[in-house]
Amino acid sequence: MPVIDLFLIISPLFLDLTLFYQILIALIPFFLFLCLLIWVWINNDLWVWSFIKKVSSIVFGTATIASMSFFARINTIDIPIINAISKPIIKIIVPEKYILIEFISKLKISNPEEIRIVSALFGKVDNEIIEKIISNGIKLNDEGLKILSKNKTVNVKTYKLLFNSQNKVTLDILNHAFPEKQIIEWTSQIQKSGDVEIVTKNIGQKISKLVSSNKLTKEEVTTLLESTFLRIIQKQGKIKQPNDLFIPLNGIDGFQTTLRKIMGVSDNVTKGHLLTLDLAKYIKQNNGVVKNINMPFNDGIKLGTSDIDLIFTIKNKTYVAEVKNYKDLTINSLNETFKPDMLTLQQYSKLKDPNCEKIFILKNKPSNDHVRILLEKYAQDYGVKIIYGNPYEVVNNLMKYVQ
């Protein structure tokens, strides 16, 4: 009988037992296995050793089914002595990887105890196993989430798979994610001093140590910075669901630096950049391609480097956009901010992409008709299209515009 079929037959039997009997039966294969090892050691019996190697997968697999629910419970308890005892045992009882994958593929979830067992596996195996579990339609229960949060080994690909499979995952399970206590401390530091530089420098130093010890790749550094900034921004009360931005925008040029700016204490800066990110999110969700967010650009006219708020493509049409979240406009804001930014878009088109569409996105239409008429006149002079509305309305208008 194949090992995997044996697992499927005995699994329900073990799950119906009380915890005491699960543990008791789980120990039996280990005692048998230990006796065989002692026999080999005393008698130097090569035949018995060959037999051990053949049956080890069955022994370990059987023990895993029986005992995993017990270790699922104790692995979520953060008590040093329990962890010290349980971790070596857990390493022993996990079966060979290929057997585990095959078992998961055939496992049918029918009760909470089975989910507990599968969730427990997350603390002991890699992202490939997690992906296999999720691809078979299995969701995490609370204990599985606790284990992921405790181990912090999930890569960004697996994280997105978990999220898209309707699992309630949070950014603290990502590879080498900083503890919640540290996030709270950094948030408090920014709110008290208003100095983002000190916090970002401290974050950079901690990440540099991980890189120097080869614990993080370049891609993982970007992900860790983005997720850390988002967690701080959430603690500041500026966003409710970090995943709403992380899932669609992770890894896009400029996302990380924009989040860093949002962490600052200026409400006006925060509102403007959050609107930009919301637009980028809706563009991605409507099959657009976001190429850059807040891209530095020297237009050769302004003193110093300016930036382009959004560069994106919808249905092969490239847009360069300035995004404004002003409550209302005045003549002064038109002349001091809007007109120079229109000139920047014009220069970008001349120097970088003559075929791009230059647009100005305003969440609120000016209440003063004179200001609105003047704004639209400036836009016409610089070849810029004005679009009013919230991110959802703007993206819908653009989708219709390119059809």
N, C-alpha and C positions, 0 to 999 in steps of 0.2 A: 504493500500500500504506500503510495507516495506520501512524503512527509507532510505536504501541504494539506492533503485530504484528511490525514490524521488530526492535524490542528483543527480543522473545521468540524470534525466529529466531536472532539473532546472539549472544544471551547464552551459550548452551551452548558455542558455538565459542570464545569468549573464555575461558571458564572452564577449558577443556581445555589452554590454552596455559600455558607457564611464565611466571613473574613478569616476566622480561626482555621477552618478546614482548608481554605484556599492556601493559606500560608503553610499549613502542615503538609499538604500534598505537594506544594511547590518545592519543599525541602527534600522530599524523597529522592528525586532524580539526582540531586547534588550529593546525597550520601552514597548512593550507588556509584556515581561517577568517582567520588573520592575513594571508595573502596577499590575500584578498578585501578586507579592510579597508584594506590599503595601496593597493590598486588604486583604491578609492573615494576615498581621501584625495588621491592624485596626480591622478586624472582627473575628480574630482567627478562620478562616474557614478551618477546616481540609480537607474537600472535595476538595477545591481549591488547597490546598497544595499537595494532592495526585495527582491531575490532572497535576500540575506543574512538578512533578517528572516524570510522564509518557511522557510528551511532551518535556521535557528539551533537550533530545538528538536531536530531530527534530529541535527545535529552534536554538540550538547551531550549529548544522551541517549546516543548511540553511545559517546562518550568516557567517559561515566559508567560504563557497563557494563564497559568495558575496564579502567578505571583504579581503580575503587572498592576493589578488594581490596588494591591497593598502598597507598592512603591509609588503609584500615582498619588496616593494620599501623603506619604511621608516626604516625597520629593518637593512638595509645596510648603513644607514646614521649614522655616529658616532658623533651625537650631543646630549649632556646629556639631555637637556630638552625634545627632541623628544623621546629619549629612555625611559625616566622616564614616559612619557605619554603612549607610545605604549606598553611597556612590560606588564603592568597589564591587558590591554585590550586583548592582545594576549593570555594570560593565560586563560581568560574567554572564548574566542571564539573557542578554540581548542576542538573538540568533544571528546567523550569518546574513549579510545584507541581502543577497539574492533571494533567500528564503523569506525574509521579512517582506520584501517587495511583492513577492508572489502571494503571500498570505494576505496582505492588505488588498491586493487586487480582487481577491475572492471574498473578502470579508463583507458581510451584509449587516449594516447597523440596524439593530432591532430593539435595543434597550440602553438606558443610560450607562450601565456598567461596561458595555462594550465600548461606548464612546470614551469612558474613563480610561480604559486600557489603551486605546489608540492614542489618546491625548498624552498619556504617560510616555509613549515612544518618542515624542517630540524632544524631550530632554536628553535623549541618548543617541540620536541619529542626526544625519546631516540634512541639508536643504533638499537633496534629491528624494529622500524618503518623505519629507513633508509634502513636496509637490505631488508625489505618488498618492499620498493619502487624500489630498485635496482634490486631485483629478478624479478620484472615485466617489466624489460627492459627500465626503465626510466633513462635518463642521466641528470646530473646537467647542468644548464646553469650558466652564470657568476654570477648571483645574488645568486644562491644556493651555489656556491663555496665561495662567500664572507661571507655568513651567517655561513657556517661551519668554516671558518677561524676565524671569530669573536668570535664564541662560544667555540671552542676548546674542544669538548666533544667526538670526534670520537675515538673509541677503535681500536686496531690493526686489529682485525678480520674484522670489518666493513670497515676499510681503505683498506685492501687488496681486499675486495669485490668490493669496488668502483673502485679501480685501474684496476682490472681484467675485469670490465664492461666498460672499455675504457673511464672512467671519468678522466679529467685532474686534479688529486688531488696532493697536495703538503703536505709535512710533517708538515707544520704549522697548520693543522687542527686537529692534534692528541690531545688526552686528555692532558690538561695542557701544551701544547707546549709553549715555550718561545716566546715572541714577536720578530718580525723581527729586531727591533731596538737593542734588547739585543744581538742577534746573530751577528749583524754587529760590535757591541762594543767588543765582545769577540774575533772576528776575527782580528780586528785591534790591540787588545792588544797582541795577539800571534805574529802577523807580526812585531810589533814594538820591543817587548822585546825578542821574541824567547822562552819565558817561557810558556810551556803548563801547568805546575803544578799549577800556580796561577789561570788560567782559570778553569781547571777541579775542583779545590778546591772550587771555587765560585759556579760552577754548582752543585757540591755535596751538598753544604750548602743550596741552594735554594730547591733542591729536598728533602733534609732531612726535611725541614719545611713542605713540602706537605705530606710526609710520616707520620710525627708526628701528623698531623691533620687528618689522615686517608683519605686523598684525593687520594692517590695512593697505588696500590697493588705492590707486588714485581715484577710481570711481567710487570706492567706499568712503574716501575722505569727503568727496562732494556730497554724498548721501548723508553722511553723519553731520556735516555742517548744516545742510538744509533742514534735516529733521530736528536738530538741536535748536536752531533759530525758530522753527515753527512751534516747538514746545514752549519756548520762552514767550513767543507772541501770544500763544493761547493763554498762558498764565497771566499775561498782561490784560487779558480780556478783549483783545483786538479781533480775534477769530474764535469761532466755536468748534469747528471740526477741521483740524490740520490736514486730514486725509483728502478733503475737498480740493486742496491745492497741491499736496504732495503727490498724489497719484497721477494727475495729468501733467504736472510741470516738472517733476523730478528730472534733474540732469540737463535742463534747457539752459543755454548760456544766459547769464544775467539773473537767473532765479535766485541763486544764493545771495548775490550782492543786494538785490532788491529786498529780500527778507531782512538782511542786516540793517538796511535803512528803516524798515518798518519798526524794528525794535526800539528805535529812538523815541523820545518823549514828545516830539512835535506832532500834534493832531493833524495839521494840514498835510504834512509830508506823508503820514500814515494813510490818510484817506485817499490821497492821490495814487499811491503805490498799490494799495489794496484794490482799487478800481482797475488798475492796469492788470493785476494778477487775475482778477475775476474775468476780465475780457479774454485774457490768454486761456483761461480754463474753458470758457465757452467755445472759443475757437477750436481748441483741441477736441472737445466733445462733439463738435460738428464736422469732424474729419479735416479740419484745417491743420496747417503746419506752423507752429510758432518757432521762428528761427532765432530770435533774440529778444530779450527783455532789458530795457534801459541800457542799450548798447552805447558805449562812449563813442563820440564822433566829433572831430575837429572840423568845423565848417569853414575855417579860415577867416571868419568875420568876427565872431564873438571872442572876447578875451578868455583864453583857456578852453578846455574841452567841454562840449555840450553832450547831450545824449539823445537818442531816439527811443521813445517809450516802448514801442512795439514794432517789430518787423515780422510779418507773417504772410502766409500764402493760403488762399482759398480757391480751389479749382484752378490751379496754375496761374492765378493772378496774385502778384506780390503787392503788399501794402506796407507803407511806412506811416506810422501813426503817432500823434501826440495825444495823450489822454489827460483830460482836465476834469477835476471833481470840485469845481467852484460852486458854492451855494448860489452866487449871483455874480455878474460881471459889472465892472466899471470902466470908464474910459481909460483910467490909469492902468488897470490890469491888461487892457487890450494893447496899449502902447509899450508897456514895460515887459510883458511876458508873452502874450499871444503873437504879436507881430514878429518879434525875434525868432520865436519857435517855428513860425511858418517859413521864415527865411532859411532856417536850418534844414527843414524838409526839402525846400527847393534846392539847396546846395547838395544835399545827399543825392537827390535825383540826378543832378548834373554830373556829380563826381563818381557815383557808384552804380546807379541803376536808372537809366533814362525811361525805362518802361514801367517803373513802379507807379502805383497809385498813391498820391499823398492825401492823407485824411486827418482831420481834427475831430476827436471824439469828445463831446461834452455831455455829461450826465444831465445837466440842467440847462434849459434854454434861457437866455437872458430875459429878465422881466421887463427891462427897458427897451422899447422898440428901437430907439435911436442907437443904442449900443448894439443890438442884434443886427441892424442894417449895416452898421459900420464893420462889425465882425465879418459878415458875409461878403462885404466889399473887399476887405483885406484878403479873405480867402480866395476870392475870384482873381485878384491881382497876382497872387502867388501860385495859382493853379492848384489850390487845396480844396478838397471836398469837406463840408461840415456835416457831421452826423450827430443828432441829439438822441439821448435815451440811456436806459440802463444797459448793462452788458448783454442781457438776453435780447433786448430790442435791437441793439446795434448789430449783433451777429446775424440775427434774422434778416435785417435790412441788407447786410452785405451779401448774404446767401442769395437773396432775390436779385441783387444788383448784378451778380456775375452770371446769372442764368440766361 
